[in-house]
Amino acid sequence: MPATTKKNVQPSNTIEFQRQVINDIATDVHSVFTGTAAINAASIQVAGSDIGTISDVDDKTIYFYYGGFDADATIGTPAKLAEIYSHEDATVDIDDGATISIEDSCGLFLSNKTSYEFFSNDTEKTNLQKLVGFADNIRTQIVKDMSLGGKKRVGFIPVPTEFAEDIPIDIEDTFTLTIDDGTVVII
């Protein structure tokens, strides 16, 4: 029997926290029926709209937009529209051997962005004081090896504009931030 506990999710909680709660609940439900826990939500939808994949952030520090193709893809009906959030200094690469097909009356669009658009509200972009302690929504210190490359083309390290001059982005001496050609990190 799983150790199910009440899960409270507030609108001010980060998307990552909300996804973790959903994964915890899925694990509990799965183990009731099978005795094992192997469910992980790969993406989350609210009212039929995709709000992202679980891997669109690395350690609450770098938030990503994806752009690139490592396998064949078709832009076609019924959606007819595909969009990649990118940046003017980033590339959207198509790996050798991958073919991108765009059917008639369909389109693949690249939109240059200068900020991360998937925060649902301003409280997710900072670490506000809570009843006990401070929220842990964003981090400005790199404390493990991180990289941009592959499909991770644009990374954002969010710091509220009004605090940007006072809060540096630090990389611990023992860790490396790798930024491949055609990728960009925006602070």
Helices and strands as residue ranges (DSSP letters): H 15-34, E 43-46, E 49-53, E 57-58, E 62-66, E 68-69, E 73-75, E 81-86, E 93-94, E 100-102, E 107-112, G 122-125, E 141-142, E 146-148, E 152-156, G 161-163, E 170-171, E 177-179, E 184-186
